[in-house]
């Protein structure tokens, strides 16, 4: 019964769920969708947006460039168009390092 041990992952996330994950307003996500050609969430007949894991990763990279590194929207667009894979690798590395740091801090608190 190994199938019960696995956590079920969703294929699509609503704009509200993604906004909560990134701690931003849904309107900002809609704005970024209009600004960045690389971001294309699926839409149903009503126009509701549904984001995949890849879309969420792209949004996290955009968030990192704009909010954390201080890029302008034009600068972030240029960076993503020319070096998307490089930025993705850098972002994932930073995320892993943050997780390691958090683990070490929690470990230190337990000592």
C-alpha positions, 0 to 999 in steps of 0.5 A, a space after each residue: 500500500 505504498 500509494 497511500 504514503 505519497 502526497 497527492 499533488 495538484 496539477 493546477 492551482 487557482 490564482 488565489 492559491 498562488 497569490 497566497 503562496 507568494 504573499 501577493 495580491 491576485 491583481 499583481 499576478 494578473 498584471 505580471 501575466 500581461 507584462 511577461 510573455 513567458 507566463 501563460 496560465 491556462 484559462 477555463 471558459 469563464 476566464 479563471 486562471 489555473 497555474 501549473 507548477 512550472 507557472 508558479 516557478 516562473 512567478 517565483 523567479 519574477 518575484 525574486 527579480 522584481 521584489 528581492 533583486 530590485 529589477 524594473 519590469 523591463 529589466 526583469 523581462 530582458 533578463 528572462 528573455 535572454 537568460 531564463 534557464 540561468 536565472 532559474 538555476 540561480 533561483 533554485 540554488 538560492 531556494 535550496 540554500 535558504 532551506 539549508 539555512 532554515 534547517 541549521 537555525 532550527 537545529 541550533 535552537 534544539 541544542 
